[in-house]
Structure formats: C-alpha cells, structure tokens
Amino acid sequence: MKKQNNQTLDSGSDMDDLHKILHDLRGPIINIDGLNQEMQDSLTELHKVLQNYSDQLPEAFLQQMLELMHDDLLPCSILMDKATTQLHSRADSIEAVTQL
C-alpha cells in the first residue's frame, strides 16, 4: 500500500512538473507568434511604401525588394506560423492528456 501511495505522489508531482513545462513552453511560442505577426505587418507596410514610391525608385531596386519580400521573407513567415501552430497543437494535446 505504501509503495502504491508513493507512486501516486510521484505521479502527481510528475503532472505538476509537466504543467510547469507546458507553461514555460507556451510563453516563447506566444512570443514567436507576436514577432511573426509584427514581421507580417511590417512587410505589408513596406510593400505599401514601395508602391507609393515606385515611380521614384530604380526599377532594378524595386524588383529586388519585391522579390526579397515575396520569395524569402513571406515564405519564412508562413513556415513560422505553421510551426507555432503545430507547437500549440502539441502542447494542447499534452495538456489534454494531463487532465485525464
């Protein structure tokens, strides 16, 4: 009986530890989400600025900037969004298991 009680206590302690780990994991994920949203907003603003000044900028520069935004930065942002969505989902799944 004593051994079984110790296992129950260990299990409860393990669950507490798991809850702490999940809490500590969610903070950075939320921060990455916020930074990614800021980057997307900045890309949108930069695109507007480039459009507004397109007649004053050299065509090669404008084209290079647009390609950099659309071919490099935007795909990176999309990948970060998918990654953080997966991390949120996994953390939610782990949390659901701890509720059993």
C-alpha atoms as a printed R data frame, in Angstrom:
    type eleno elety resid chain resno      x      y       z
1   ATOM     1    CA   MET     A     1  0.000  0.000   0.000
2   ATOM     2    CA   LYS     A     2  2.833  2.408   0.890
3   ATOM     3    CA   LYS     A     3  4.528  1.734  -2.457
4   ATOM     4    CA   GLN     A     4  1.268  2.481  -4.299
5   ATOM     5    CA   ASN     A     5  0.826  5.766  -2.394
6   ATOM     6    CA   ASN     A     6  4.394  6.798  -3.300
7   ATOM     7    CA   GLN     A     7  3.660  6.093  -6.951
8   ATOM     8    CA   THR     A     8  0.533  8.238  -6.745
9   ATOM     9    CA   LEU     A     9  2.515 11.073  -5.186
10  ATOM    10    CA   ASP     A    10  5.217 10.709  -7.820
11  ATOM    11    CA   SER     A    11  2.558 10.743 -10.497
12  ATOM    12    CA   GLY     A    12  1.060 13.928  -9.056
13  ATOM    13    CA   SER     A    13  4.496 15.504  -8.846
14  ATOM    14    CA   ASP     A    14  5.191 14.471 -12.426
15  ATOM    15    CA   MET     A    15  1.928 16.091 -13.517
16  ATOM    16    CA   ASP     A    16  2.850 19.293 -11.701
17  ATOM    17    CA   ASP     A    17  6.219 19.252 -13.444
18  ATOM    18    CA   LEU     A    18  4.537 18.660 -16.792
19  ATOM    19    CA   HIS     A    19  2.163 21.579 -16.215
20  ATOM    20    CA   LYS     A    20  5.146 23.819 -15.411
21  ATOM    21    CA   ILE     A    21  6.973 22.663 -18.556
22  ATOM    22    CA   LEU     A    22  3.889 23.327 -20.694
23  ATOM    23    CA   HIS     A    23  3.510 26.780 -19.161
24  ATOM    24    CA   ASP     A    24  7.190 27.541 -19.796
25  ATOM    25    CA   LEU     A    25  6.859 26.293 -23.381
26  ATOM    26    CA   ARG     A    26  3.812 28.365 -24.231
27  ATOM    27    CA   GLY     A    27  5.490 31.690 -23.403
28  ATOM    28    CA   PRO     A    28  8.140 31.500 -26.142
29  ATOM    29    CA   ILE     A    29  5.596 30.147 -28.640
30  ATOM    30    CA   ILE     A    30  3.316 33.116 -27.983
31  ATOM    31    CA   ASN     A    31  6.304 35.481 -28.310
32  ATOM    32    CA   ILE     A    32  7.254 33.935 -31.663
33  ATOM    33    CA   ASP     A    33  3.635 34.325 -32.813
34  ATOM    34    CA   GLY     A    34  3.733 38.008 -31.859
35  ATOM    35    CA   LEU     A    35  7.066 38.619 -33.564
36  ATOM    36    CA   ASN     A    36  5.866 36.838 -36.681
37  ATOM    37    CA   GLN     A    37  2.706 38.950 -36.766
38  ATOM    38    CA   GLU     A    38  4.833 42.084 -36.403
39  ATOM    39    CA   MET     A    39  7.010 40.929 -39.311
40  ATOM    40    CA   GLN     A    40  3.929 40.311 -41.475
41  ATOM    41    CA   ASP     A    41  2.566 43.757 -40.607
42  ATOM    42    CA   SER     A    42  5.927 45.345 -41.426
43  ATOM    43    CA   LEU     A    43  6.077 43.522 -44.758
44  ATOM    44    CA   THR     A    44  2.621 44.842 -45.618
45  ATOM    45    CA   GLU     A    45  3.681 48.384 -44.727
46  ATOM    46    CA   LEU     A    46  6.936 48.050 -46.647
47  ATOM    47    CA   HIS     A    47  5.025 46.843 -49.691
48  ATOM    48    CA   LYS     A    48  2.776 49.923 -49.486
49  ATOM    49    CA   VAL     A    49  5.803 52.231 -49.191
50  ATOM    50    CA   LEU     A    50  7.450 50.609 -52.203
51  ATOM    51    CA   GLN     A    51  4.258 51.001 -54.203
52  ATOM    52    CA   ASN     A    52  3.907 54.657 -53.169
53  ATOM    53    CA   TYR     A    53  7.471 55.461 -54.218
54  ATOM    54    CA   SER     A    54  7.726 53.074 -57.156
55  ATOM    55    CA   ASP     A    55  7.940 55.913 -59.665
56  ATOM    56    CA   GLN     A    56 10.920 57.401 -57.757
57  ATOM    57    CA   LEU     A    57 12.893 54.175 -57.247
58  ATOM    58    CA   PRO     A    58 15.133 52.482 -59.789
59  ATOM    59    CA   GLU     A    59 13.247 49.562 -61.352
60  ATOM    60    CA   ALA     A    60 16.005 47.056 -60.514
61  ATOM    61    CA   PHE     A    61 15.966 48.081 -56.831
62  ATOM    62    CA   LEU     A    62 12.171 47.909 -56.644
63  ATOM    63    CA   GLN     A    63 12.123 44.489 -58.291
64  ATOM    64    CA   GLN     A    64 14.844 43.181 -55.986
65  ATOM    65    CA   MET     A    65 12.997 44.401 -52.889
66  ATOM    66    CA   LEU     A    66  9.695 42.885 -54.002
67  ATOM    67    CA   GLU     A    67 11.350 39.564 -54.801
68  ATOM    68    CA   LEU     A    68 13.077 39.526 -51.418
69  ATOM    69    CA   MET     A    69  9.784 40.176 -49.669
70  ATOM    70    CA   HIS     A    70  7.699 37.680 -51.635
71  ATOM    71    CA   ASP     A    71 10.267 34.943 -52.269
72  ATOM    72    CA   ASP     A    72 12.167 34.961 -48.966
73  ATOM    73    CA   LEU     A    73 10.516 36.831 -46.093
74  ATOM    74    CA   LEU     A    74  6.883 35.887 -46.688
75  ATOM    75    CA   PRO     A    75  7.589 32.135 -47.055
76  ATOM    76    CA   CYS     A    76  9.667 32.246 -43.851
77  ATOM    77    CA   SER     A    77  6.781 33.903 -42.060
78  ATOM    78    CA   ILE     A    78  4.361 31.264 -43.329
79  ATOM    79    CA   LEU     A    79  6.695 28.482 -42.136
80  ATOM    80    CA   MET     A    80  6.989 30.086 -38.702
81  ATOM    81    CA   ASP     A    81  3.208 30.330 -38.490
82  ATOM    82    CA   LYS     A    82  2.816 26.640 -39.371
83  ATOM    83    CA   ALA     A    83  5.499 25.654 -36.852
84  ATOM    84    CA   THR     A    84  3.961 27.596 -33.986
85  ATOM    85    CA   THR     A    85  0.509 26.240 -34.865
86  ATOM    86    CA   GLN     A    86  1.917 22.712 -34.600
87  ATOM    87    CA   LEU     A    87  3.600 23.537 -31.289
88  ATOM    88    CA   HIS     A    88  0.351 24.967 -29.891
89  ATOM    89    CA   SER     A    89 -1.482 21.824 -31.025
90  ATOM    90    CA   ARG     A    90  1.075 19.501 -29.438
91  ATOM    91    CA   ALA     A    91  1.056 21.455 -26.194
92  ATOM    92    CA   ASP     A    92 -2.766 21.302 -26.174
93  ATOM    93    CA   SER     A    93 -2.637 17.533 -26.741
94  ATOM    94    CA   ILE     A    94 -0.188 17.040 -23.892
95  ATOM    95    CA   GLU     A    95 -2.300 19.242 -21.643
96  ATOM    96    CA   ALA     A    96 -5.415 17.204 -22.528
97  ATOM    97    CA   VAL     A    97 -3.628 14.006 -21.522
98  ATOM    98    CA   THR     A    98 -2.667 15.514 -18.179
99  ATOM    99    CA   GLN     A    99 -6.331 16.280 -17.494
100 ATOM   100    CA   LEU     A   100 -7.265 12.579 -17.598
